[in-house]
Amino acid sequence: MKKITIAIDGFSSTGKSTLAKQLAKALGYVYVDTGAMYRAVAFFAMQNNWISEVEIAKDQIVKSLVNIKLHFQFNPSLGFAEMYLNGNNVENEIRSLSVSQNVSRIAEISEVRSKLVEQQQEMGKEKAVVMDGRDIGTVVFPDAELKIFMTASSRTRAQRRFEELVEKGQRVTFEEVLENVEKRDYIDTHRIDSPLVKAEDAVVLDNSTLSKEEQFQLVLQLVHDKLKN
């Protein structure tokens, strides 16, 4: 049976991971959350006090990349793979607002991107993979058969993220989350190395008014169309 690579890019809190997980499960494909990889590196840097509000110890982070071991391990009770950093499950820790506030700064570092892109390309070399992030369709898999670019208004995305964090028991305000979303948008689209841009052949999916099931069915049809070709 034909196998394809599905690349999902877009702004933060657009539901890329949710859609990617749904597609991977329905198709029996491997799902790779590249954002979790950058979050894990950010978490590692934060643990070592290499990030502050005013500066980031870039040289120290780059030197330590050789000691950062990342892998995904499938959790059957959850139905998706969780992020492991140096043998420890950090799935919950990397989803905090504090990590969100620093992950785009880590993703700006060219050496970090180079290392993680190499790993991501290795994970998807056999196709039958759904990968989401910021540069999947433009850098990691520019030849992917299906590219999706997800977007929604910043306030819509902030509200979704705020509700997720509150549900997890984190004490945050909507204003804090909105500020984080808008800041990440700016950094992601203005960094020199692999900025967030829509691939020329990507399908734009604005899910501001779509339910999760509606967007899933829409994209699943796009997948089936590709598999027929």
N, C-alpha and C positions, 0 to 999 in steps of 0.2 A: 504493500500500500504506500502511496506517495506520502512523503513527510516534508513539512515545511518549517521555516523559522518564522516566528511571530514576534515582532519588535513593538513594544508599547512604550512610547515616550510621552512626556507632558509635564505640566506644572505640579507642584506639591499638592497633596490632598485632593487629587482629582479621582482617586479610586483606582489607580493603575494596578496596584497589587491585588485588590479584590477581583477585578476583571481578569487579571492574568491567572489567578488561582482557579477561577471558575472555568476558564478555557482549558487550562492544563488538565484539570480533573475530567472534563467532558471529553477531551481528545486523548487522554492517556499520555500526555506530553510531560516533559520535565519543566518545572517552574523555577526560575531563578530571579530572586529579588535583589537586583544590584544595589538598590538604595540601602538595603540592610548591610551590605558589605561596607559601604562608605560610613554608615552609622557606626558599625563596629570599630572601624579605625578611629572615628571621632571619639567614641567611648573609651578606647584604649588611651588616646591622647589626654582625655580629661582625667582618667584615673592616675596618670602620671603628672598631672598639673602642667601640661604643656600648652594649655589654652586658657587665656583670660579674655576679658572684655576688650582689652586694648591691644593685645599682641598674641601671636601664635609661634611656638618654637618649631618653625618649619624644618630647620636642619636636624633637630633631634628626632622629629617624626620620620623624616626621610631615612635617617640612619637606622631607625628601629623597624623599618618595613620588613626586613629579613626575619625579624622575630615575631611578626604578626601572622599567625596561622588562622585562616578562615575556612570554614566548611559548613555546608547545610546538612542537617540530619532530619529525615522525615519523621514526623510525630503522627502516628496513626490515629490517635484520639482527636487531634486537631484537624487532620486531613491535609496538612501542608508541612513543608520543611522549615525548621527553625534555624536561626543563626547561631553558630558556635565560634567563639573567639578563644584561641589557644586551649581548646578542649572544654571550655565552659559555655553553657547555654546562656546567652545574653539577650535572647529574644525580647523579654520584657524591658530590660534596662535600656536598650537602644531605641525604644519607642517613646521615651520621655521627652517633654518639651525642652529640657536642658540640652539633650543631644540634638534635637531638631534645630536649636538655635546655633549650633556649631557645625553641623554636617556640611553645609554648603561651603564653609570656609575650608574644611578639609578637602572637599571635592575640587577646590581651586588649585590644589597642589599638583603640578604636572606629574611628578614622580609617583604619587599615589594613584592617579588616574591610569598611568601607564601600567603599573603592576596589576591593578584590578581588571583593566580591560583585557590584559593577557589571560588572566584566569577565566574571565567571562567567555572569551572566544574559545578557550579549551573546553569549557562546559557545554558549549553549543555546537561543537564541530560535527556532531552526528545528526544535526537537525532535530526535528520533533521536540522543539524547545519553545517555551514562552518566556520571554525576558522583558522586564520593565525597568525603566530608569530615565535618564535625561539624554543620553547619546547613543541609544541602542541602534536606532535606524540610521544614524549618521556616521557613527564611528565603529561601534562594536560589530554590527552586522549590516553594513551598507547594502548588501545584496539580499537581505531578508525578503521573502516572498510577500509577506504582509506586514505593513507598517501602520500603526495607529498613533495619532497624536491627540492626546486628551487635554481638554481645557474646560474651565468653568470660571465664573466670576470669583474674585478674591474673597468677597464676603461669603459667598456660598461655600467655598472651600474651607474658610476659617470656621464657619458654623459646624460643618461636618467634623472637622478636626477637634473643635472644642467639645462637642458631644462625645466623641470617642475618648478623649482624655478624662472627662468628668466621669464617664462610665467606668473607667479604670481606677477611679478614686484619686486622681491627681487634682490638686488645687490650682486652678488656673482661671484667668478671666478671658472673656471673649476678646477684649482689646489686646491682651498679650498675644493670643493666638493669631489674630489678624495682623498684628505688627510682624510676627514671625513669618507668616505666609508671604507678606509683601516684601520683606527683606530677602527671603530666600528666592523669590521670583527675580528680584534685581540682580542678586549675585549669580544665580544660575544662567541668566540671559546675558550677562555682561562679562563673564570670566573670559580670559584669553584662550585658554585650552578647552576645547570641546564645549562651547556654550550651548545652552538649550535652544535649539531651533527645530522647526519642522522640516523633516526630510521632504524633498520635492515630490516624491511619490507616496507620501503618507496620507492616509485618510483622516481628516479632522473629525474628532468626536467631542462636541460640546455637550456635556451631560448635566448642565445646570438644571434642566427640568426633566431629566430622565431618571427612572428608577434603576436600581441595580439589575433587575431582571430584564428591563427594556434594553439597556445598553448591552447586556450579555447576549440576548437574542439577535440584536442588530449585528454585533461583531461576529457571532457564531455563523451567521449567514455569509458574511464576508469570507470567513475561513473556508466554508463549504464551497464557495464559488472558486476560490484559489485551488482547492484540492481537485476540482473538476477539470481545471485547465491543464 
